[in-house]
Amino acid sequence: MFAVITLLFVAVTESIACGEQRCGVRGPSYYSQHQRIVGGEQAGRLEFPWQISLRRVIPVVNQDRGHACGGSIINSRYVLTAAHCVTGLLTFPSDFTVVVGEEDITKKDDTD
């Protein structure tokens, strides 16, 4: 009888522990960072004027490597972005440039 009660207790506590979680399913960190947004909608022109494109630059030749991360304008001197965008052994502020008003980050020209 003790074994049955113990087994029942373990089964109930395990089901409660899994409750809202999706046990056995990999979390979002498993998926590639380069996946596109699903179910989103196109933003209107200048709808989010505080949004920036943080771009990595190769300092020696001043060559733009393209969009690295997004961010938000905090004030005239600072932008806020995710820590993983700017960490690294050889990362300096001069390695980045901030672009505002870009409507399509896939374009290579300066028409926006």
VENTA-V902474 format. One record per residue. PSI is psi as a letter, one per 30 degrees, with the letter a starting at -180 (* if undefined). D_CENTER is the distance of its C-alpha to the mean C-alpha in Angstrom with 2 decimals. Layout:
PSI_D_CENTER, PSI_D_CENTER
This chain:
e_52.33, e_50.20, e_48.20, e_47.55, e_46.39, e_44.13, e_42.62, e_42.12, e_40.50, e_38.02, e_37.20, e_36.63, e_34.47, e_32.29, e_31.80, e_30.95, e_28.43, f_26.62, c_27.10, f_23.89, l_21.86, i_21.68, k_23.58, g_23.44, k_20.23, k_17.33, l_14.21, f_10.72, f_10.24, e_13.10, l_11.67, k_10.65, f_7.29, g_9.62, k_10.69, l_11.33, k_11.07, k_14.29, g_16.64, a_15.11, l_17.53, k_18.16, k_17.89, l_21.19, k_22.05, g_21.12, f_20.04, i_17.19, f_18.88, f_16.70, k_13.61, l_13.49, j_12.50, k_12.27, k_14.34, k_15.68, k_19.47, j_22.13, e_24.41, e_27.68, g_27.84, h_25.47, k_23.72, k_20.40, g_18.09, a_15.96, k_12.53, e_10.15, l_7.39, l_7.96, l_9.78, k_12.75, k_16.36, e_18.00, a_21.43, f_23.31, f_22.32, k_18.80, l_15.22, k_12.44, l_9.06, k_7.01, e_9.73, f_8.53, f_8.60, g_12.22, l_13.76, l_16.40, e_20.16, h_20.94, k_18.43, l_20.19, e_19.52, f_21.70, f_19.31, l_17.11, k_18.06, k_16.73, k_17.48, l_18.18, g_19.64, k_18.17, e_18.51, j_17.55, f_15.38, f_17.22, k_20.48, f_22.00, l_24.56, h_24.76, f_26.02, *_23.43
